[in-house]
Amino acid sequence: MALPYMLKHRGFPGRLPGTDFQFTLRRASPKGATEIVVRERYADRRPADRRADAGFMAALWQQFGDQPFERGNLDAGRLSWLFGREVVAGEDPFDAANYEALLQINLGPAQVTFPEAFGLEG
């Protein structure tokens, strides 16, 4: 059985350094891409989870800047923590369960939420 096509973003970190917070997938799932959904972030999230979100946003910014990018091997769970706020659909219609779907950083909200990812803090 052939796996669905999944672009591998070369140079993108596989995880947050020094942790087990995953940023990318090794291979496509035979069942297809996991759907990206909007996950609610609550104020009482653990600091480690917040660092993972900020690290992922910094990696997205460094790799793609303000340009649309293909979802590819980016982890759906990690994207879901940012989706609908700091990361938005980069095309209409948008298929949230497609490895080839286009996404884009929503720059204004992303800079407010994760200033450290853009070098704006301090």
GUTOR-474505 format. One line per field, with one value per residue (C-alpha): residue number from 1; x, y, z. Coordinates in Angstrom, 2 decimals, padded with zeros to 5 digits, m for minus. Layout:
N
nr = NUM, ...
c1 = X, ...
c2 = Y, ...
c3 = Z, ...
//
This chain:
122
nr = 1, 2, 3, 4, 5, 6, 7, 8, 9, 10, 11, 12, 13, 14, 15, 16, 17, 18, 19, 20, 21, 22, 23, 24, 25, 26, 27, 28, 29, 30, 31, 32, 33, 34, 35, 36, 37, 38, 39, 40, 41, 42, 43, 44, 45, 46, 47, 48, 49, 50, 51, 52, 53, 54, 55, 56, 57, 58, 59, 60, 61, 62, 63, 64, 65, 66, 67, 68, 69, 70, 71, 72, 73, 74, 75, 76, 77, 78, 79, 80, 81, 82, 83, 84, 85, 86, 87, 88, 89, 90, 91, 92, 93, 94, 95, 96, 97, 98, 99, 100, 101, 102, 103, 104, 105, 106, 107, 108, 109, 110, 111, 112, 113, 114, 115, 116, 117, 118, 119, 120, 121, 122
c1 = 000.00, 001.42, 001.58, 000.02, 002.44, 003.89, 006.46, 009.33, 010.50, 014.28, 016.02, 012.92, 013.62, 012.06, 011.32, 011.91, 015.59, 016.08, 012.45, 010.07, 007.75, 007.43, 007.38, 007.51, 006.47, 008.87, 006.46, 002.97, 000.17, m001.42, m004.79, m003.96, m003.21, m004.60, m007.05, m005.85, m008.39, m008.60, m007.46, m008.28, m005.24, m006.07, m004.18, m003.15, m001.14, 002.18, 005.24, 006.81, 003.78, 004.06, 007.78, 006.93, 004.37, 006.87, 009.66, 007.39, 006.33, 009.99, 010.81, 007.83, 008.94, 012.55, 011.62, 008.71, 008.52, 005.30, 004.85, 002.23, 003.66, 002.60, 001.63, 003.74, 005.37, 004.50, 002.82, m000.98, m001.17, 001.40, m000.24, m003.64, m002.46, m001.82, m004.43, m007.15, m005.13, m001.37, m001.49, m004.35, m005.45, m003.40, m005.99, m009.72, m011.14, m008.92, m008.67, m007.55, m006.85, m004.49, m000.69, m000.66, m002.86, m001.40, m001.02, 000.32, 001.49, m001.05, 001.68, m000.12, m001.55, 001.59, 003.87, 001.62, 001.38, 004.99, 007.16, 010.23, 009.80, 010.23, 013.01, 010.64, 011.13, 013.64
c2 = 000.00, 003.37, 006.10, 009.49, 012.18, 014.22, 016.97, 016.71, 020.17, 019.80, 021.78, 022.07, 020.82, 017.45, 018.45, 021.16, 020.76, 018.91, 017.74, 015.15, 017.79, 016.63, 019.13, 016.82, 013.36, 010.77, 009.30, 009.73, 007.70, 005.12, 006.41, 009.95, 013.14, 013.77, 016.66, 020.01, 021.38, 024.49, 023.57, 025.93, 027.13, 027.86, 030.24, 027.35, 025.50, 024.16, 026.34, 023.48, 023.45, 027.20, 026.87, 024.18, 026.48, 029.36, 027.12, 025.76, 029.29, 030.39, 027.43, 028.23, 031.88, 030.98, 028.39, 030.13, 033.78, 035.46, 033.18, 030.41, 026.95, 023.38, 021.42, 018.44, 016.62, 019.24, 017.65, 018.10, 018.19, 020.97, 022.91, 022.52, 024.48, 027.47, 026.95, 029.56, 032.19, 032.41, 029.98, 030.20, 028.54, 029.74, 028.78, 028.65, 026.04, 024.56, 020.81, 020.34, 016.63, 016.99, 016.92, 019.33, 021.98, 025.49, 027.35, 030.79, 032.60, 035.20, 037.72, 040.23, 037.76, 035.58, 038.50, 039.48, 035.93, 034.84, 037.98, 035.91, 033.86, 037.04, 038.64, 041.32, 040.69, 042.49
c3 = 000.00, m001.03, 001.57, 000.80, m000.39, 002.46, 001.93, 004.40, 005.46, 005.41, 008.13, 010.31, 013.87, 014.67, 018.25, 020.82, 021.76, 025.03, 025.24, 023.84, 022.30, 018.70, 015.81, 012.76, 011.62, 010.22, 007.70, 006.31, 007.86, 005.55, 006.80, 005.65, 007.52, 010.99, 010.89, 012.24, 014.72, 016.89, 020.42, 023.25, 025.22, 028.84, 031.13, 033.41, 030.73, 031.95, 031.29, 029.28, 026.95, 026.50, 025.66, 023.09, 021.44, 021.37, 020.04, 017.31, 016.32, 016.19, 013.93, 011.66, 011.41, 010.72, 008.06, 006.28, 007.35, 006.23, 003.19, 002.87, 003.51, 002.90, 006.00, 004.95, 007.86, 010.50, 013.52, 013.51, 017.31, 017.58, 014.72, 016.40, 019.47, 017.17, 014.44, 014.05, 015.91, 015.17, 012.24, 009.74, 006.51, 003.58, 000.96, 000.46, 000.52, 003.22, 003.83, 007.45, 006.82, 003.85, 003.95, 000.99, 002.67, 002.78, 006.07, 006.96, 010.05, 011.17, 011.93, 014.18, 016.70, 016.52, 017.45, 020.36, 021.72, 021.06, 020.91, 021.78, 018.58, 016.51, 018.54, 019.86, 023.57, 025.72
//
